[in-house]
Amino acid sequence: MPDYKGFVWLSWKPVPALTILLSLEFASDRPTVDAATASGDTPIYYDLDGHISAALRVDYAINERVSLGIGARQVLIGSR
């Protein structure tokens, strides 16, 4: 388990029909393990770096019943 992790988002409506959603997910370093195998190999423990990942979504309401949306995930990926 990472020491800390989080998720934040911002929703913005510059005009009534348009919604822009930005989100950011982050986590600190965390340990992981390669599992032992049937041949008796010893498990190997090591640390994974923390990460930051961003996403963007844009929705446009054509009318009250129909909206179009497009999004991108992992727009910004980085390690601490």
C-alpha positions in Angstrom: 0.0 0.0 0.0 1.3 3.5 -0.7 1.7 5.8 2.2 -0.7 8.2 0.5 -2.8 8.4 -2.6 -5.5 10.7 -3.9 -7.8 11.9 -6.6 -8.9 15.4 -7.4 -11.1 16.8 -10.1 -12.3 20.1 -11.5 -15.5 20.5 -13.5 -16.0 23.7 -15.5 -18.9 25.0 -17.6 -17.7 27.9 -19.7 -21.1 27.9 -21.5 -24.3 26.0 -20.5 -23.9 23.3 -23.2 -20.1 22.7 -22.6 -18.6 20.8 -19.6 -14.8 20.4 -19.2 -13.6 17.9 -16.6 -10.0 17.7 -15.5 -8.8 15.0 -13.0 -5.5 14.1 -11.3 -4.7 10.8 -9.5 -1.5 10.4 -7.5 0.2 7.8 -5.2 3.4 7.6 -3.3 6.0 4.8 -3.5 4.8 1.3 -2.6 6.4 -2.1 -2.1 5.4 -5.1 -4.3 6.5 -8.7 -4.6 7.2 -11.2 -7.4 5.4 -14.3 -6.0 7.1 -17.5 -5.2 6.9 -20.1 -8.0 6.1 -23.8 -8.0 9.8 -24.5 -8.4 10.5 -23.0 -5.0 12.0 -19.7 -6.0 12.1 -17.2 -3.2 9.7 -14.2 -3.5 11.5 -11.0 -4.4 10.4 -7.7 -2.8 11.0 -4.3 -4.4 9.7 -0.7 -4.4 7.7 0.9 -7.2 7.9 4.6 -7.7 5.0 6.9 -7.0 3.0 8.1 -9.9 0.8 11.0 -11.2 -1.8 10.6 -13.9 -4.1 13.2 -15.4 -7.3 12.9 -17.5 -9.4 15.3 -19.5 -13.0 14.9 -20.7 -15.1 17.4 -22.7 -18.9 17.0 -23.1 -21.2 19.0 -25.3 -24.9 18.9 -24.8 -26.6 19.1 -28.2 -30.0 19.2 -26.5 -31.6 18.0 -23.2 -31.4 14.4 -24.3 -28.3 14.1 -26.4 -24.7 15.0 -25.5 -21.4 14.1 -27.1 -18.3 13.5 -25.1 -14.6 12.8 -25.7 -11.9 12.1 -23.2 -8.3 11.2 -22.7 -6.7 9.3 -19.8 -3.1 9.2 -18.7 -2.5 12.5 -20.4 0.3 13.3 -17.9 2.2 10.4 -16.4 5.2 10.9 -14.2 7.2 9.4 -11.4 8.3 11.2 -8.3 
